[in-house]
Amino acid sequence: MTEALRSAVSEGSAKSAAKAQPGAAGKTGTTSANTAGWFVGSTAQETTAVVVYRMSLLDLIPLPLTGLGGDAPGKPGSARAVDLWADYAKAVK
């Protein structure tokens, strides 16, 4: 299982996690409406999950992550979660 999750990081949509923490394993995910994205990353020392979502402050309806923080329109919500995890992994190395 760990090898499959390592290849998801080294060859899949979480490549920035591999740069931050070589040997990391993990899994990305995005809701079908792109209203939330997540990454669960694991190293030999720990496992950490990052979830990014956006909601209307008026009625708490989930909003799409498209364009959040200046992201390109086609960027999946999980990419921001991977980037946040990579920053965290570098900081705690």
Steps between C-alpha positions, in 0.01 A plus 500: 500500500777744592672448164177576314461821699866590441449469125191723530737765636799441273305451177155645565340830587700550822849544354571812706465280810780275370727802455429617854538160664670226291344160567166649603183307432156651462162532335323800352129552461254757369121512517320464168391866515854611598370652824764323710840346447722300731832326534599242758877475507716257689870485584691251714429722802140617457181521299326834449181596318427838341150592384417818310143613451312821442153595621267794468502690828135592457343155470793256538448357152821345359658708223733381224873532562551615140725804491561497876812699580570567133516132402461416132137417411570131429707436815335236722419588860734228623801684354474776762479236776814329362685832492402576860612152609831544317562831679419334832726201426793730417446699820504196731788312332 
